[in-house]
Amino acid sequence: MLTVSHLTYAAGNTLLLQSVDLRLDAGKLHLVIGPNGAGKSTLLKAMGGQIRPSSGTIRYGDKNISAIGYKELARIRASLSQQQELSFPLKVWEVVMMGRYPHVRENPGHKDTRYCREAMQLFHLETLADRDYMSLSGGEKQRVHFARIMAQIWEPIPGACRYLFLDEPLTFLDVHYQFQLMELLKTLLQQPNLLIVGVVHDLNIAARFADNILLLHHGKLIAQGNREQVLTSENIRNVYQLEPVVYEKDDRYFLAF
Ligand SMILES: Nc1ncnc2c1ncn2[C@@H]1O[C@H](COP(=O)(O)OP(=O)(O)OP(=O)(O)O)[C@@H](O)[C@H]1O
């Protein structure tokens, strides 16, 4: 479980997050939505321990993350940031292997190689393993980074949770891979003690795949819950200044503008 209590983050005089409270369970897909500049990336970075809150606490289980050392943090949580560009020549498998560095003492061992291979299989990268990363398309690069961060937290930790933070993971992916990734995340969540939080802009993706939707606006958590609770006409109007038509049919729930 991940618990956020009274989280506030300020940059100079600007409050980017204002007293956010959350309790996120493992085994569920939590998707953060909200307009540009709402504070979604800032929230993810704070939950991933990449930035230190101005006030408030973030706990992994019963541990305050400020008490978790950098190396230990890197073994239990992985983050996909919005900008992933690498500007030096590496083969695809070498980029994926970077995910294993927090676990490696001197040189990667058989276990690290196996986890990287399995992570690459998961994202259908086997045939690209020896390609120069810089020669890949945007979508291919994105899949390499998914494999890298999955390799980082590949191994379940007995009795403890692993945390995966994905900031706009659907950027660069065509609609086929977008759906494939979301389905894959749902499958991964069947593993014990895995917690995934992602940021998406597509409200219909959130409606279709999220178990829990977090709506941020001006650094505040405006609504949280399932799609019927969060993706209401009123919330969308207030936050995006758009008037949606909400369709509900069988198990489908979607918004048209
Ligand atoms: N270091 C900083 N100093 C001042 N303002 C900042 C700083 N970092 C972020 N901001 C501002 O804080 C706000 C929230 O940024 P954040 O990146 O969290 O938004 P977001 O919801 O992820 O937006 P987007 O959907 O555009 O990616 C933005 O207005 C951004 O310009």
Ligand as a Chemical Component Dictionary entry (heavy atoms), coordinates in Angstrom:
data_LIG
# 
_chem_comp.id                   LIG 
_chem_comp.type                 NON-POLYMER 
_chem_comp.pdbx_formal_charge   0 
_chem_comp.three_letter_code    LIG 
# 
loop_
_chem_comp_atom.comp_id 
_chem_comp_atom.atom_id 
_chem_comp_atom.alt_atom_id 
_chem_comp_atom.type_symbol 
_chem_comp_atom.charge 
_chem_comp_atom.model_Cartn_x 
_chem_comp_atom.model_Cartn_y 
_chem_comp_atom.model_Cartn_z 
_chem_comp_atom.pdbx_ordinal 
LIG N1  N1  N 0 10.456 23.926 -10.578 1  
LIG C1  C1  C 0 9.324  24.544 -10.884 2  
LIG N2  N2  N 0 9.166  25.855 -10.647 3  
LIG C2  C2  C 0 8.008  26.479 -10.930 4  
LIG N3  N3  N 0 6.935  25.874 -11.481 5  
LIG C3  C3  C 0 7.051  24.571 -11.744 6  
LIG C4  C4  C 0 8.228  23.830 -11.458 7  
LIG N4  N4  N 0 8.018  22.550 -11.832 8  
LIG C5  C5  C 0 6.765  22.502 -12.327 9  
LIG N5  N5  N 0 6.198  23.707 -12.285 10 
LIG C6  C6  C 0 4.843  24.048 -12.707 11 
LIG O1  O1  O 0 3.958  23.292 -11.915 12 
LIG C7  C7  C 0 2.804  22.959 -12.647 13 
LIG C8  C8  C 0 2.553  21.461 -12.548 14 
LIG O2  O2  O 0 3.547  20.778 -13.301 15 
LIG P1  P1  P 0 3.406  19.255 -13.650 16 
LIG O3  O3  O 0 4.522  18.919 -14.573 17 
LIG O4  O4  O 0 3.297  18.466 -12.398 18 
LIG O5  O5  O 0 2.005  19.239 -14.402 19 
LIG P2  P2  P 0 1.259  18.079 -15.198 20 
LIG O6  O6  O 0 -0.096 17.964 -14.632 21 
LIG O7  O7  O 0 2.097  16.859 -15.212 22 
LIG O8  O8  O 0 1.187  18.730 -16.642 23 
LIG P3  P3  P 0 1.225  18.116 -18.137 24 
LIG O9  O9  O 0 -0.100 17.443 -18.359 25 
LIG O10 O10 O 0 1.347  19.357 -18.974 26 
LIG O11 O11 O 0 2.412  17.206 -18.255 27 
LIG C9  C9  C 0 3.048  23.470 -14.054 28 
LIG O12 O12 O 0 2.367  24.701 -14.219 29 
LIG C10 C10 C 0 4.541  23.662 -14.128 30 
LIG O13 O13 O 0 4.921  24.706 -15.024 31 
# 
loop_
_chem_comp_bond.comp_id 
_chem_comp_bond.atom_id_1 
_chem_comp_bond.atom_id_2 
_chem_comp_bond.value_order 
_chem_comp_bond.pdbx_ordinal 
LIG N1  C1  SING 1  
LIG C1  N2  SING 2  
LIG C1  C4  DOUB 3  
LIG N2  C2  DOUB 4  
LIG C2  N3  SING 5  
LIG N3  C3  DOUB 6  
LIG C3  C4  SING 7  
LIG C3  N5  SING 8  
LIG C4  N4  SING 9  
LIG N4  C5  DOUB 10 
LIG C5  N5  SING 11 
LIG N5  C6  SING 12 
LIG C6  O1  SING 13 
LIG C6  C10 SING 14 
LIG O1  C7  SING 15 
LIG C7  C8  SING 16 
LIG C7  C9  SING 17 
LIG C8  O2  SING 18 
LIG O2  P1  SING 19 
LIG P1  O3  DOUB 20 
LIG P1  O4  SING 21 
LIG P1  O5  SING 22 
LIG O5  P2  SING 23 
LIG P2  O6  DOUB 24 
LIG P2  O7  SING 25 
LIG P2  O8  SING 26 
LIG O8  P3  SING 27 
LIG P3  O9  DOUB 28 
LIG P3  O10 SING 29 
LIG P3  O11 SING 30 
LIG C9  O12 SING 31 
LIG C9  C10 SING 32 
LIG C10 O13 SING 33 
# 
